[in-house]
Amino acid sequence: MYKDLVPTNREEVGLPENIFRDEEEQINNQYRQLEEEVSRKIMSNKQEVTQVYEWLYKNCSSFRISCYMITSIWAIGLLLEFLARLFLIFIHLPINKIVLYAHIILSSITISCIILTIICIAIERKKTLLLIEKWNIHEQGKKLSEINRLFAAIKHHSNSVLNIDTQNIL
């Protein structure tokens, strides 16, 4: 159930393989990249999960906000549980009743925090997947415009070469 709520690796989230490499490095070292693809070692699952979450935290503001929200939910819940126990002590209940009520309070607050966390994760997963989809479309557009720019540059250079050759022939 939780695996459906929380993405765990790059493929499940929908990020491309080269997401963690620097763009300038990709442009300047194409030969090295092809060589790396042939001899590339598969990254361990833990490293990949770590990189996915680092990328999400860096590039997705709603993911950061949900992390803060979940932390806040648990902080407030546990603080309320502490205050409830303190209240039970201050009203001078017998120890047996304090222990009983404290367990009931802890269980109910824990269940509430878990439910709120699951709701927060479900909402955030939808937002994150939409952001990644938009990011992938944007990256494909950037690649397409780069290819068009390179094609135009090649076409421009090939036209000037043809002009020079025709002038030399005449």
N, C-alpha and C positions, 0 to 999 in steps of 0.2 A: 504494500500500500504506500509506504513512504517513498519507495523508488519512483513511483509515478508522480509524486508531489515535488521531489527535489531532483534536479538534474545532477548526474554524477560525473560525466566525462564529456569531452569535446564533441563526440559524435552524437550523443543523446541530445545535446543542446542544439546542435546544428552548425557549429563553428567549423570553418575550413581548417585543414591540417597546418597551414602556414600562418596561423593567427598569432603565434607567439614570437615570430621573427620580425626584425626591424625592416621596414619597407625599403629604406635606402640600401640596406645590406642585400635585399632581394634583387634590386636593380643592378647594383655594382658587381655582384658575385654570382651570375647566372650559371656559369660553368661549375662553380663549387657546389651550387645547389643540386645540379644534376648528378654530380658525383656523390653528394650526400644522400640523395634519394636511392641510389644503387646500394650504398653501404650503410644506410640508415638503420640504427637500432631502434626498436620499438620502445618507447618511453614506458616506464612502469606505470601502472594504473594510478597509484597514489600520487606520483608526480604530475600526471595529466589532470587529475581531479584538483590538485592544488593550483595548477596553472589556470584551469577553467574558473575556479572561484576567484583567483586574483584578477583575471581579466574581467569577470563580471563585476567585481567590486570597483575596479578602476573605471570601467566604461558604462556602467548602468546605475544611474542615480537611484532609480526605484529599488534596486537590489540593496544598495547601501541603506536606504530609508527603512526597508523591511528588516534588515539586520538590527538597526537601532530600535525599531518597533518591538521586535521579538525580545531583545534584551530588556527593554523597558517594561514589557508585559510581565516578564519573570521577576524583575526587580520590584515592581509594585506589588505583585502577588506575594512574594516572599516577605516583603516589608509588612503587608497587611496581616499575614500569618503571624509574624512576630508580635505585632501590636495586639492581635487578638489573644495570643497566649499571655502577654503582659496584662491585658485587661482581666483575663481569667484569674491571674494571680492576685491582682489588686482588689478584686471583689471577694476575696477570702473564701473561695470554694474549697471543699476538701480535695486532697491530692488525687484521689481516685477519679473524681469528676473532672479535674483539670486535665488529667492524662486522657480521659475518654473524649472530652470536648476538643482537646488539642489535636487528637488524631482525626477527628471528624473534620475540623477546620482545615488541617493540613491536606487531607484527602480531597476535600471540595475545592480548595484553592489550586491544588496541583492539577486536578481534572479541568478546571476552568482555564488555567494557563495552557495546558496541552491543547484544548479545543481552540483557543484563540491563536495559538502558534500554528496549528494546522490550517486554519482559515487564512492566516496571513501568508503562509507558504503557498497555498493554492492560488491566491490572488496574485502574488508576486511571480509565480511560475508563468502564468498567462502573460503578464506584462513583460517579463524577461524574454520569453520566446518570441513575442511580437517585436521587441527591440532587436533581437538577433536576426529575425527575418528581414527587418528593414535595413539592418547593418549589412547583411549579405547582399541585398539588392543594391545598396549604395556602393559596396565594394565591387560588384560585378560591373556597375556603371563606370566606376573609376578605371577598371581594367579595360573595358571596351573603349573608353575615351583615350586611354594611353595607347592602345593598339591603333586606333584611328589616327592619333597624332604621329605615331611612328610610321604608319603607312603613308601619311601625307608627306612626311619628311623624306621618305624613300622615293616617293613619286616625284617630289620637287627636285631631289638630287639626280634622279634618272633623267628628267626632262632637261636639266642643264647639261648633262653629259651628252645627250642626243643633240642638243643645239651646238655644242662644241664640235662634235664629230661631223655634223652636216656643214659647218662652216669650213672645216679643214678639207672636206672633199671638194667643195666648189673652188 
